Amino acid sequence: MSEQKITKKNSIKTGIVLTYVRLAVYLVIALVYPPYLLQKVGEADNGLYTFAVSVSALILLISFGIENSYVRFATVSEEKNGEEGLKKTNGFYLVLFGVIALVELIVGVVIAFLYRNGALYLKDATPEIRSKLFQLVLITSLAASSDFFLSIFSWFAYYRSRFAWEQGIILFSHLLTTGFTVLALYFGLDIIWVAWIGLLAQFVMDVANVIYSLVFLKMKFAWMKRIEWKPYLKEVYLFSIWIFFVVAFSQINAYLGKTVLGVMVDSGKTVTVFTYGFQFFAYESLMSQGISNNFSPKINALAVQHKDQEVASLWLRASKLQLVVLFLVVGGFITCGLDFVSYWLRKSHLSPTDFRDIYILGVGFLLLWLIPLSETVGIEAQRAYNKHRFLAIFNLSCAIVSIGIAILCVAYLPTEYKIYGPLIGMAFSVISGMIVASNIYYKKAMDFSVGRYFVTFAIVLGITLVAWAVPYVVFTYGVRLPDDLSGYVVALIKAAVFVAIYLPATALVFRKEIRQEILSLKSKRGAKKNEANS
């Protein structure tokens, strides 16, 4: 085995470990930072900032998802034309990213002025709110566009499988943002300063990626001749238009609820409550990406070499692992989530009804996305084989319909249920496209073992139901925990009972697979030692 392949495999393992270290740090910070932010700035400003971030994120759709095509075209260019081909691809994307980032910034500035002048509708918006939103949209648009331009360097590190660096620098940026934001809030600074700190921390991360790629990874650029630009640009955009459908689907699902509620209900408390419920899905997504993203270069390499059976096998292995991890998260949250949320946000101005809404939204999002997030390696396989067109169109069509459903629900549901409108709209989109259509496509078009996947799903679901039912029955009808116990302690006790049942049961059921993985690791380590000694 070559030294480069060994480095990639080690980086994948390190990247997975660091992803979960990063997630653990995120969760620890989440215990303290969001309630502190909400307490200092209030739900109105917190919701306004979230709304501005959503607007800026939707502006990024101007890129047509072209950034997601870099790994494939870098792989193909290096395979066909070696280092010179890769340098030309780097130069092409650098210029293209710069042009797109400039357009995104201009659009963001225009939208900011339209909100300030009242040309864009915002329910019950006072001049003060519009002025603050103007500043927030300007800052978040600058952050989004500059990050997009410099992301070519992080994509290169990703292409080179430097996952340890990638996860480490993201963690550092998060810690930097949180630390300086807490300091600013302590000294009485407002939400505008929070936005500026986020921008500066992100810029530091981007500059670090630039230095790492140029100095340590020796990233180089070459410039295509004018005659080469047009056909290459056409090829990239023809490929990326289908990725755009996937990206648009993701962005609609990620930011639709906050935007619709901000425009139709209010940009303060309602958006804040919805965002906190949606935040639990964000952690679920991060855990899924921690596995799937690390296998992206490998999936692309196997696809280029037409090793179809190995791609299918990798999809099933990764999906099984994701199922076990995600069911642990979802089941644990259902078991103790309401206790956690109620104590977590106790110092905010939110009410017990708001806590209940956050919990129900969290459970809804976690359950809804469990299957799609456990199959995310399949999305990368679709792109690698250039077989993502049908699902891209179908999923986007479902997402567009879901916008209408969400708007109708928010408009006509009783006031206390309006906050669930975006979740209902998203449910139609995800179930129709990401669950039903996607798995039919995986089976028919890509010959993936969908049946074996759902057998695993059913088994882990059964284990999860038993692990949830035991603490529910025990603490609802049997043991009564003391009233003076901290909410965190109550949540921890319930979660511990769930985990004490879930993990041993899972290990017992999948003992053969675990044994095979251990033997495979030992065999690979032995091969490495023999290779090193020879």
N, C-alpha and C positions, 0 to 999 in steps of 0.2 A: 504494500500500500504506500502511495506517495506521501511525502510530508504534508503537502497541501491538503489532501483528503483527510489525513489525521487531524490537522488543524481545524478543518471545517467541522468534523464530527465532535471534537472537543468543544468547539465554540457553540455548537448546537446545545450540547448538554449544559455548558456553563450558562448559556443564554436562558434556558428553561429555568435553571435554578435561580438566576438573578431576577427573572421575571416574577417569580413567586416571593423572592426577598423584597422586591419593589412593591408587590401587592401587599405584603405584610406591613411594610412601612406605611403605605397608603391607608391601610385600615387603622393602624395605630393613630396616624394623623387625623383620620376621619372621626375618631372618638372625641377630639378636642377642637380642631380647627373650624369645621362648618358651624357648630353651635356658637362658637366665639364670634365668627364673622356675622352670623345672623343677629346675635345679641348686640354687636357694635353698630352695624349699619341699618338694621331693621329689615323686615320682609319686603318693604317697598323698594328700597335701593338694591337689595339683593336680587329681587325679581327683575328689576330694570337692567341690571348688569347681565343677568342670564339671558334676557331678551336680546340685548345688543350682541352678545356672543353668538346667539342663534342666527341673527341677521347676517353677521359676518361669515359664519360658516356656510350659509346658503349661497352667499356671493361666490364662494370657492367653486361652485358648480360650473362657473365660467371656464374652468380648466378642462372640462369634459372628461375628467378622470385620467388625463394623459400621464400624470405622474406614476400611476399604477402600471404603466406599460414599460417603464424603464428596465426592470429586471429582465423581462423577456427579450427586449431588443439588445440589451447589453450581452445577454447570454448568447443570442444568435450571432451578433457581430463578432464576438470574441471566438466563437466556434469556427466561423467562416474565414475571418480575416485577421485573427490574432490580435496582438496588442494595438496595432494601428487601427483596426476596426473599432475597438473599444474606445480609443481616444476620440475618434470622430463622433461616435455616439454620445460621449460625454460632452463634447463641444456643441453638438446639435441640441441636446436637452438643456444645456446651460443658457443658450440664447433663447430657446423657446420658453423656458421657465421665466426668464426675465421679462419677456414681452407679456406673458399671461399675468404675471404679478403686477405689472404696471396697469393693465386693464382692470384687474380686480381692485386695485387701490382707487382708481378713478371712479369706478362704480360705487365703492364704499363711501367715498367723499360726497358723491351726488346724493346717495340715499340719506346720509347724515343731514345734509342741508334740507332735503325734502321733509324729513321728520321735524326739524327745527322750525320750518316755516309753516307746518301744518298741512302740507300737500299730501302726506300719507296719513291714513286714518289710524288713530290710536284712541281707544275708548277712554273717556274721562281724563284725557291728558291735559294738565295745566301747562302754562308757559314754562314754569320751573321744571316740570318733568320733561318737557320737550327739549329744553336747553341741556339738561343733564344727559338725556339720551343722545343728543347730538354729539356731545363730547365722547361718550362711551362708544358710539358707533365709529367715530373717527379713530379712536385708539385701537379698538379691536380690529378694524379694517387694516390699519397699518401693521398690526401684529400678524394678521393672517396672510397678508400679501408678502411681507418680508420673509416670513417663515416658508411660504411656498417657494419663493425664489431660491433660498439657500438650502431647501430640502434636497436638491440634487446631490449634495455632499453626504447627507445621511442615507440617501438611497444607494449611493456607491458603497458605503460601509455595510449596508444591509446586503448588497449584492456579493460583497466579499465575505459574507457570513461572520462579520464581527459583531455577534449578538451580545457578547459580554460588554463591549464598549457601548453599544446602543442602549442596553438596559441601564447601564451605570450612569450615563449622561442624562437620561430621562429622569432617573431617580434624583440625581444631583439638582437638576432644574426644578423638580417638584419641591425638594427641601429648601432650595434657595427662595422660591416664590413664597412658600408658606412662612418661612422664617421672617423675611422682610415685610410680608403683609401683616403678620401678627405684631411686629414692631411698630409698623405704621399705625395700625388700629389702636395700639396701646397709647400712642401719643396723640390720638384724637383725629387722625386724618380720615378722609371720607372715601367713598367708593371709587371716585375718580383716581385717587392714588393707588387703590388696589389694582385698577386696570393698568396703570402705568408700570407698576411693579411686575405684573404678569408679562407685559410686553418686554421689559428689560431682561427678565430672567430667561425668557424664551430666546431673546437675541444672544445672550451669553451662551446658551446651549448650541444655537446655530453656528456661532463663530467657532466654538470648540469643535464642532463637526467639520467645519471647513479646515481648520488646522490639522485635525487628525487625518482627514482624507488626503490632503495635499502633502503633508510631511511624513506621516507614518505609513500610509497605504500607497503613497506615490501616485496619486490620481493625476492623470495627465489629460490634456485636451488637444484636439486637432480640429481644424475648421474645414468643413466640407466646401467643395467648389460650388459655385452658384448653380451649376447644372445638376449637381447631386441633391440639392435641397428639396426641390419640388417633388420628385418621386419618393424620397424618403419621408417627407412630411405627409404625403398622401397615404403612404403605407401605415405610418404611425397613427394617423387620425382615423383611418378605416378600421384599424384594430381597436383604437381607444374609444370609438363611438359606442361600442358595445360595453366596454368597461364603464363608460359614462352612465349607461342605464343602471348598472349595478351600484355605482357610486351615488347616483341620484336617488335610487331606492334607499340606500343606507342613510343619506342625509335627510331625506324626507322623514324617515322613521325616527332619526335622532333629534330633529329640531322642529318637526311639525307641531307637536303638542304645545311646546313653549310659545311658538309663534302664534298659533291660532288662539290659545288662551290669552296671550298678551294683547292681541288685537280685539278679541270679542268679549272678554270678561274683564280682566285687569292685568296690568304688567307688574303688579306687586305681589300681594299675598298668594293669589291663585297660582301664579307662575312659580313662586318659591315652593309651595307645597308639592306641586307636580314635579318640580326639579328634584326635590329630595326623594320622592318615590322612584323617579327614573334613575337616580344615582346608583341604586342597587343593581339595576341592569348593567350600568357602566362597569361596575366591578366584575360582574359575571362575564361581560364581554372581554375585559382585560385578561381574565384567567384563561378564557378560550384562546385568545390571540397569543398568549404566552406559549401555547403548544403549537398552534398552526403556523404562526409567522416564522418560527424557527425552522420549519420544514419547507418553506417556500422555495429557496434555491435548489433544494434536493428534488422537489417535485418538478421544477422546470428542467433540471438536468436529466432526470429520468424520462421526461416527456420528449425532450429533444433526441434522446437516444432510442426512443420508441420502446421502452421497457414497460409495456402496458400492465403486465401482471404485477410488477413491483409497485407501480403507482397505485393500483387497486388495493394491494396488500397494505401499503403505507396509509392509505385513506382509512381502512378499517381499523388498523391498530391505533391511529391517532384519534379516531372518532370514539373508540371504546374507552380510551384513556380520558378523553374529554367528558364522556358520559359519567364516569365514576366521579370525577372532580366536580362537575357542575351539579350533579344530584346531591353531593355533599353540601354544596353552598345553598342550593334551593331548599332542600329539606331542613337544613339548619336554620335558615331564615324563617321559614314557616313555623318552625317550632318555637323560636324565641324572639322573632322580629318585633312584635308589638311591644313587648317589655323593653326591648332595646331602644326602639324609636322614642317611646314615651319618656324614658329617662335621659336619653341622648340629647333631646331638644327641650328639656324641662325648663331651662332658663330663658328660652325664647318667648315671644309673645303669641306663639301658636297655642291652639286649644286642644283638648283631648280628641275632639272631632277631627282636627287637622292631623293629629298623630295617627288616628285610625285610617284616614284617607291615604297618608303616606305609606302605611303598612299594606293596605289593600293594593295600592298601585305597585308597590315593590313586589308583592307576591304575583300579581298579574303579569308584570313585565318578565320576571324571572321564569315563570312557567311557560309563557308564550315563546320565549326565545331559546328554551333549553335544547330543543332538537336542532334548530338552525346553527346555534353556536357550537354544538358538538360535531357538526359536519363541515366546519369552515375550511378544512384542508381540501374539500371537494371543490370549493370556489377557485382556489389556486390551480387545481388540476384542470378545471374548465378553461381558465385563461391560458395555461401552458399548452393545451391541445387546440386552442382557438375554437372551443366548442361552447362558448358562453353566450352566443347570440340569442338563442331561443329563450333561455331563462332570463337573460337580461331584459328582453322586450316584455316578457310575460310578467316578471316581477315589478317592473316599472309601471306597467299598465295597472296592476293591482294596487300599487302605491298611489297612483293618481286617483283611482276610485276611492281609496281610503281617505284621501284629503276631503272629498265630498262627504263621505260618511262622518268623518270627524267634525266637519263644520256643521252638518245637520244635527248631530248629537249635541254639540255645544249650544247650538241655537235653540233646540226644542226640549232638551232634557230639563227636569226641574233644577232649580239653582244649586241644590246640594249635590247633584249628580253631574253637573256640567264638567267637572274636572276629569270625569272618566270618559268623556267623549273621544279624546285622542287615542286612548287605549282601545276603545271599541273599534275605531277606524283602523288602527294598527293591527288588531287581531285578524280582521278580514285579509289584510295584505300579507301578513306573515303565514297564516294557515294556508291560504290559497297558493301562494307562490313558493315560500321558503320551505314549507313542509310537504304539501301534497305534490305540486308540480316538480319540485327539485328532486325528490326521491324517485319519482317515476322516471325522470330524465337520467338520473344516475344509473338506474337499472337498465333502461332501454338503450341509451346512447353511449354509456361509458362502461357498462358491464361491471359495475361495482356490486359488492355483496350486500345489497340493501336488506335482504331478508335476515342475514346474520346480524346486521346492525340492530334491527328492531327486536330480534330475540334478546340481544344484550340489553336493549332499552327496557324491555318488559321485566327482565330479571332485576335490573338495578332499581326500577320503579317499585317493584314489590318489596325489595329490601328497604327502600326509603320510606314507604308507607308504614311498614312495621316499626322502623326506627322512630318515626314521627308519632305513631299512635301510642307507643308506650309512655313517653313523657306527658303526652296530652292527657291520657286517662289517669295517670298517676297524680299529676299536679292539678287536675280539674276535679276529680272525684275522690282522690285519696289523700295524699300528703298536702297539707296547706303550709306554704312557706311563710315565715314571720313577716309581718307587715313592715317592720323597720329595716328589712334588708334592702341594700342598694339595688336599684334596677339593673345595674350591670351584673351584680352577683346573681340575681334571679335569672337573667338571661343566660349567664354562664353555666349555671347549674342545669338548666333545661338543655342547653346546647351540648353539655358534657354527656348527658344521658343519651342524647341522639347519636353523638359520635361514638360512644362506647358500644352501641349496637351496630351502627352502620359500618364502621371500618372493619371489625372482625368478621362480620357477615360477608362483606364484599371480598375480603382476603380469602375466606373459605370457599366461596363460590368460584372465584377466579384463580384458585391456587395453581392450576395447571398452566395458565398463561403466565402467571408470575414466575413459576419455576422455569418456564421456557425462556423468559426474558433474562433471568439471572444466569442461566447456562449460556445464553448467547453472549452476554456481557463478559463472562469468564473466558469464553472461547476467543472473543475479540482481543481481550487483554493478553491472553496467552500468545496469540498471533503477533501482537505488537512487540511483546518481549522477545519472541523468537526472531522477528525481523530486526529488532535493535541489536541483538547479539550476533546476528549473521553478518 
